[in-house]
């Protein structure tokens, strides 16, 4: 009888450890995808920033003050 109880306890413990490992792995995968999404968001933000800076420089080249150039490029 003692052997069966120990075996059941070990089996239950092994299942719990397996579940813990799967949950741990799943959370790391979700974190990795979140970091990739954040990185891609920064790439598009950099492109938008470069476009805005080019717009401001182009309008400033026509002789407009910086404030007017920024207002024009933001759509105002």
C-alpha positions in Angstrom: 0.0 0.0 0.0 2.8 2.5 0.8 4.3 2.0 -2.7 1.0 2.9 -4.4 0.6 6.1 -2.3 4.1 7.2 -3.1 3.7 6.5 -6.8 0.4 8.5 -6.9 2.2 11.4 -5.1 5.1 11.3 -7.6 2.7 11.2 -10.5 0.8 14.1 -9.2 4.0 16.1 -8.5 5.3 15.3 -12.0 2.0 16.5 -13.6 2.2 19.7 -11.6 5.8 20.3 -12.6 5.0 19.6 -16.3 2.1 22.1 -16.1 4.3 24.7 -14.5 6.9 24.2 -17.2 4.4 24.6 -20.0 2.9 27.8 -18.4 6.5 29.2 -18.0 7.3 28.4 -21.6 4.0 29.9 -22.8 4.6 33.1 -20.9 8.1 33.5 -22.4 6.7 33.0 -25.9 4.0 35.7 -25.3 6.7 38.1 -23.9 8.9 37.5 -27.0 6.0 38.3 -29.4 5.2 41.5 -27.3 8.8 42.6 -27.6 8.8 42.0 -31.4 5.6 44.1 -31.7 7.1 46.9 -29.7 10.3 46.9 -31.9 8.2 47.0 -35.0 6.3 50.0 -33.6 9.5 51.8 -33.0 10.5 51.2 -36.6 7.4 52.8 -38.0 7.7 55.7 -35.5 11.3 56.3 -36.7 10.1 56.4 -40.4 7.3 58.9 -39.4 9.8 61.1 -37.5 12.2 61.1 -40.5 9.3 62.1 -42.8 8.3 64.9 -40.5 11.9 66.2 -40.2 12.2 66.2 -44.0 8.9 68.1 -44.3 10.0 70.8 -41.8 13.4 71.2 -43.5 11.7 71.5 -46.9 9.3 74.2 -45.7 12.0 76.1 -43.9 14.0 76.1 -47.1 11.3 78.2 -48.7 12.0 80.9 -46.1 9.2 80.2 -43.6 10.0 80.4 -39.9 10.4 77.1 -38.0 7.1 77.5 -36.1 5.2 77.9 -39.4 7.0 74.9 -40.9 6.1 72.7 -38.0 2.5 73.9 -38.1 2.3 73.2 -41.8 3.8 69.7 -41.4 1.4 68.7 -38.6 -1.6 69.7 -40.7 -2.4 72.9 -38.9 
